[in-house]
Each structure stands twice: as structure tokens, then as C-alpha cells.
Amino acid sequence: MPFDYNLAIIGAGSAGLTAARFATRLGKRVALIEANRVGGDCTWTGCVPSKALLHAARVAHTIRTGGTLGVRAGEPEVDFPAVMRRIRNVIEEIYAAESPDALRAEGIGVIEGRARFEDAHTVAVGDRSISAKYFLICTGASPFVPPIPGLSETPYLTYENFWRLESLPQRLIVIGGGPIGCELAQACQRLGSSVTLVEALDRILPNDEPEAARTVAEALRRDGVDLRFGAPVESVRSGEEGGITVSAGGEDVEGDGLLVAVGRRANVDGIGLEKAGIEHSRAGITVDDYLRTSVKNIYAAGDCVGGFQFTHYAGYQGAMAVRNMLLPGRSRARPEHPPWATFTDPEVAHSGYTEKQAREQFGGNVRVSTLPMESVDRAVTDDADEGFIKVVSRDNGTVLGATVVGRNAAEALQGWAIAGQHGLKMGDVARAMQAYPSLGTGNQQVAWDAYVDGLTRGFMGRLLRWLAR
Ligand SMILES: Cc1cc2nc3c(=O)[nH]c(=O)nc-3n(C[C@H](O)[C@H](O)[C@H](O)COP(=O)(O)OP(=O)(O)OC[C@H]3O[C@@H](n4cnc5c(N)ncnc54)[C@H](O)[C@@H]3O)c2cc1C
């Protein structure tokens, strides 16, 4: 072979890891180049630590509110350094399966260092030159820090350095009401901080159904989070004794910690994209529907492409990029309606079309079926009856999308994600028996109501009633 490797992958996060494992199993010689820590954002600064933090926060909340169940414990004592130690242990546990040694044992050529293109078939890593027939760029994203006056002179946190905190700020200001801002705001509030969240829009979670966002906003407020909507940040300044003032929407918010959570930006700099002739913009590396860049032998996947930025989406794209470059034929790899979840309490999990998207695309041929969690027995037994299941379907019953708001909503979404992605109908979901009591039976309930409703309308309804007379 005229190259060192069949495939060299730049970046060992979700996209790069999935791609490396798949290509190796296809018998290819694979290099996986990582500048920082194998595992990427998800393992080190994203999903894993945030979910471990939220778990500790939920335990604190359960202790605090257990009296309503007849289990009184009082105000919990939160040992924040111990919470952070456990988070680091959780990360290490998950990292063990993807450490360079573990990957080398799987046959992947892990190379530690920053890669930079020299031409379309070569990258430099330190003083090494590595050539490959194909390249896959999986360089991820970084926190977007907006140009707010005063911010660069003020100490602030992002999701990257948050995990190095040794103590929780007493008063934390969070800028941004997206998933990261909401999750960390609720976690910090429940662990003892007084949190103010400022958001330029008039709502949080802008990509979710409005009623889902309202439910989470109510829950955050009940926990004590001060939510300020319609409050674009005008300036930030730090005072003498560590105090921070954020001016937003014409009002000043005082705090002693500041978290900037206004989005993430694709990593396109410092990779030598220009040298290889790879087109890109600030939004990400330009790819076609099959993840191929403007250079024939180079693909890109995951957060660095822009658009949806989720671990499962990045992993899926990593696998699909390998499929498209190495196997005959090709498959589209940029699904427009993937599932996602925000892990606040209650969680918001969504898959497929929102109601607005469905109406825009299918006009009047759309039905909406909703069931409040108060009608789902498991939610009631678990004192978690806040939320709902909302399903959007076509008139013929085909599932278009669903939102589940409630405890463990992301697990309950599974059924809808499968139904939507495989073109199933409400009747299929209604007839698939689930174990009681679970949120799965709630899914079945909403599907059954919609199914029977469809069956008993119009001529078919009259016919069925006649047959059953
Ligand atoms: C706080 C937070 C919570 C999140 N929670 C969730 C969640 O609950 N569920 C979910 O699905 N998603 C979540 N995400 C998003 C998820 O973490 C990302 O979508 C996912 O990590 C993207 O994977 P990736 O492989 O594209 O990039 P990354 O995981 O970022 O990996 C990119 C890798 O490339 C390396 N790299 C960059 N440049 C070079 C170079 N030149 N040479 C070599 N290596 C390089 C980087 O060091 C990095 O390791 C969360 C994100 C954050 C920040």
C-alpha cells in the first residue's frame, strides 16, 4: 500500500471512536489521532460529567423533598469536592473502555498529538508525517463565547473549565437557556447555589415544543432558579471582591460565578484545512449528504460539521462516513429529525417532527395526541406526574414525531424513536404490549387512544359499530 494507513481519523470523540472501531472491524489499517484526551467532549466535559452532576443534584433534591412521601430527612449537606471526585471517578470508569491502551488492544493505531493537514493525503503530527488513503475529520466543537463587553476581563466558566471548580459559587449567573444552561443551572441550584439564568429569548429550550419548555421553566422556578427571559446580555463586569455583575435586559444581576452557555462552535481552525483544499465556514466543515468534503478522499463527521451536536448523532455519522468511504453504494448520513434529550428534572426527550414542523410540511394532514403524566400510573406512583407525552402523526396514523416530558423521558422516548424512524403507525405502537407499570404503557395508552379514535371515525366507525351491535 502506498500509504501508512487505509484511514486516518482526526479526533477521538464519539464520531472518531465509532468510526475507528467500525473501520478496524472491516479489516482496515486505521490511525486514530487525538490531540487531547481520547473520549472527547462527551466523556470529559459534556454528557458524562453533566449527567453525573445531575444525578447528585437529584439525590439532594429527593432528600430535601422526601417529606412529601413521608420520608423526612431535612436539608442535605452537600460536600461539593466529594461530588466532583465522584464525577471524576465516573469519567475514569467510562474512559477505561476507550483509553489508548484499550483501543490499541482492539487493533486501532492510536496516535497522540495534534494533526494538521499538509496535503490531501498527509498530516503532520508533531514531527511525524502520516499518510492515508482516506481521512475522516472528527475534531468536534468548542464553547462559543460571544463578544460581550467586559467579558474578557471577567473570570467566567464554560462547560470546559466548570469541571475544575473546587467550590460551588454561592450565586451563579448562567447566560443561556439551551440544554447545557438549563441542566447545569438546575444541578447547581439543587446542590446549594442560588442561580439566575438570563436568556435573550422569551423561553428556554428553543428547539423543543413550547409546552415542554414551559414545563421545565416551571420546574426550574420551583427549585428556586431565577429565570430572566427577554434579557439579552449587554455587559459584564467584575467587582473588587470576586463579585460579578451582568447587565441584561436593562437590569443588573449580581453573582459570584458566571457560566457562559450560549452554544458551541465547530472546530475548524488549526487543522490545515486550507492546505488540503477542504471547504469550510464558521458553521463547520462543508460536507455533502454523505459526509464527503470538497476533497474526494476526505470525509467529516460529528460536531465539526455543524448542525445537530449530539453524541449519538456524532457516533452515527462516524459509522456512516466509514460505510460511505469503504463499502459499495452510499447512504445519506445527515438525518433531519434525530432524537435528543435534555436531562433536567423533568427530562425533555424529543424525536422526529415537532408539531410546528409537521404542520409546515404536511398541512392539515396532521394529528396531535397528548397524554398528561397524571394519567400514566407509573408517573403517579413515583411522584413524578409533571409532564406529558405528545405524539404527532399523519392522518393515516404514521408516527411523525414525539415529545416526552417527565422523569426518565429519554428512556420512554425509545418506542417513539423506533416508530418514527421505521415508519410505524399509531396502531403498531398500540398493539405492542408493554410491561405495566412503566412509561412504556403510557406510550401505548396514547397510541391506543389515537388508534381507536381513528378506527371509530366516519364510515369505518359506523361499520364497526354495526358489526358490534
Ligand atoms: C455540557 C455538555 C453536555 C452534553 N450532554 C449531551 C447529552 O446528554 N447527550 C448528547 O447526545 N450529547 C451531549 N453533549 C454533546 C456531545 O458531547 C457532543 O455532541 C459529542 O461529544 C460530539 O462528538 P464529536 O466526536 O463530534 O466531538 P468531540 O467529542 O468533541 O471529539 C473531538 C475530538 O477531536 C480532538 N481534536 C480536535 N482537533 C484535533 C486535531 N487537530 N488533531 C487531533 N485531535 C483533535 C479533540 O481533542 C476531541 O477529543 C453535551 C455537550 C456538552 C458540552
PDBQT file of the ligand as one rigid body, heavy atoms in Angstrom, charges set to zero:
ROOT
HETATM    1  C1  LIG A 501     -22.064  20.043  28.897  1.00  0.00    +0.000 C 
HETATM    2  C2  LIG A 501     -22.437  19.180  27.733  1.00  0.00    +0.000 A 
HETATM    3  C3  LIG A 501     -23.392  18.197  27.891  1.00  0.00    +0.000 A 
HETATM    4  C4  LIG A 501     -23.733  17.383  26.820  1.00  0.00    +0.000 A 
HETATM    5  N1  LIG A 501     -24.680  16.429  27.011  1.00  0.00    +0.000 NA
HETATM    6  C5  LIG A 501     -25.043  15.638  25.975  1.00  0.00    +0.000 A 
HETATM    7  C6  LIG A 501     -26.006  14.622  26.169  1.00  0.00    +0.000 A 
HETATM    8  O1  LIG A 501     -26.538  14.439  27.259  1.00  0.00    +0.000 OA
HETATM    9  N2  LIG A 501     -26.325  13.835  25.108  1.00  0.00    +0.000 N 
HETATM   10  C7  LIG A 501     -25.744  14.015  23.875  1.00  0.00    +0.000 A 
HETATM   11  O2  LIG A 501     -26.072  13.288  22.944  1.00  0.00    +0.000 OA
HETATM   12  N3  LIG A 501     -24.816  14.975  23.664  1.00  0.00    +0.000 NA
HETATM   13  C8  LIG A 501     -24.451  15.787  24.700  1.00  0.00    +0.000 A 
HETATM   14  N4  LIG A 501     -23.484  16.728  24.503  1.00  0.00    +0.000 N 
HETATM   15  C9  LIG A 501     -22.872  16.876  23.147  1.00  0.00    +0.000 C 
HETATM   16  C10 LIG A 501     -21.761  15.847  22.916  1.00  0.00    +0.000 C 
HETATM   17  O3  LIG A 501     -20.810  15.925  23.934  1.00  0.00    +0.000 OA
HETATM   18  C11 LIG A 501     -21.112  16.101  21.551  1.00  0.00    +0.000 C 
HETATM   19  O4  LIG A 501     -22.097  16.190  20.570  1.00  0.00    +0.000 OA
HETATM   20  C12 LIG A 501     -20.139  14.981  21.177  1.00  0.00    +0.000 C 
HETATM   21  O5  LIG A 501     -19.100  14.907  22.107  1.00  0.00    +0.000 OA
HETATM   22  C13 LIG A 501     -19.578  15.231  19.765  1.00  0.00    +0.000 C 
HETATM   23  O6  LIG A 501     -18.643  14.238  19.431  1.00  0.00    +0.000 OA
HETATM   24  P1  LIG A 501     -17.511  14.516  18.325  1.00  0.00    +0.000 P 
HETATM   25  O7  LIG A 501     -16.803  13.232  18.140  1.00  0.00    +0.000 OA
HETATM   26  O8  LIG A 501     -18.082  15.194  17.153  1.00  0.00    +0.000 OA
HETATM   27  O9  LIG A 501     -16.542  15.600  19.000  1.00  0.00    +0.000 OA
HETATM   28  P2  LIG A 501     -15.717  15.534  20.375  1.00  0.00    +0.000 P 
HETATM   29  O10 LIG A 501     -16.280  14.559  21.332  1.00  0.00    +0.000 OA
HETATM   30  O11 LIG A 501     -15.584  16.936  20.848  1.00  0.00    +0.000 OA
HETATM   31  O12 LIG A 501     -14.283  14.992  19.925  1.00  0.00    +0.000 OA
HETATM   32  C14 LIG A 501     -13.429  15.767  19.138  1.00  0.00    +0.000 C 
HETATM   33  C15 LIG A 501     -12.019  15.368  19.470  1.00  0.00    +0.000 C 
HETATM   34  O13 LIG A 501     -11.148  15.871  18.464  1.00  0.00    +0.000 OA
HETATM   35  C16 LIG A 501      -9.930  16.242  19.071  1.00  0.00    +0.000 C 
HETATM   36  N5  LIG A 501      -9.228  17.152  18.157  1.00  0.00    +0.000 N 
HETATM   37  C17 LIG A 501      -9.596  18.393  17.754  1.00  0.00    +0.000 A 
HETATM   38  N6  LIG A 501      -8.706  18.886  16.872  1.00  0.00    +0.000 NA
HETATM   39  C18 LIG A 501      -7.746  17.930  16.696  1.00  0.00    +0.000 A 
HETATM   40  C19 LIG A 501      -6.569  17.838  15.890  1.00  0.00    +0.000 A 
HETATM   41  N7  LIG A 501      -6.197  18.821  15.084  1.00  0.00    +0.000 N 
HETATM   42  N8  LIG A 501      -5.819  16.716  15.986  1.00  0.00    +0.000 NA
HETATM   43  C20 LIG A 501      -6.196  15.684  16.786  1.00  0.00    +0.000 A 
HETATM   44  N9  LIG A 501      -7.304  15.728  17.554  1.00  0.00    +0.000 NA
HETATM   45  C21 LIG A 501      -8.073  16.834  17.508  1.00  0.00    +0.000 A 
HETATM   46  C22 LIG A 501     -10.388  16.887  20.381  1.00  0.00    +0.000 C 
HETATM   47  O14 LIG A 501      -9.348  16.938  21.330  1.00  0.00    +0.000 OA
HETATM   48  C23 LIG A 501     -11.527  15.955  20.784  1.00  0.00    +0.000 C 
HETATM   49  O15 LIG A 501     -11.085  14.921  21.637  1.00  0.00    +0.000 OA
HETATM   50  C24 LIG A 501     -23.103  17.552  25.560  1.00  0.00    +0.000 A 
HETATM   51  C25 LIG A 501     -22.117  18.535  25.400  1.00  0.00    +0.000 A 
HETATM   52  C26 LIG A 501     -21.788  19.333  26.469  1.00  0.00    +0.000 A 
HETATM   53  C27 LIG A 501     -20.735  20.354  26.261  1.00  0.00    +0.000 C 
ENDROOT
TORSDOF 0
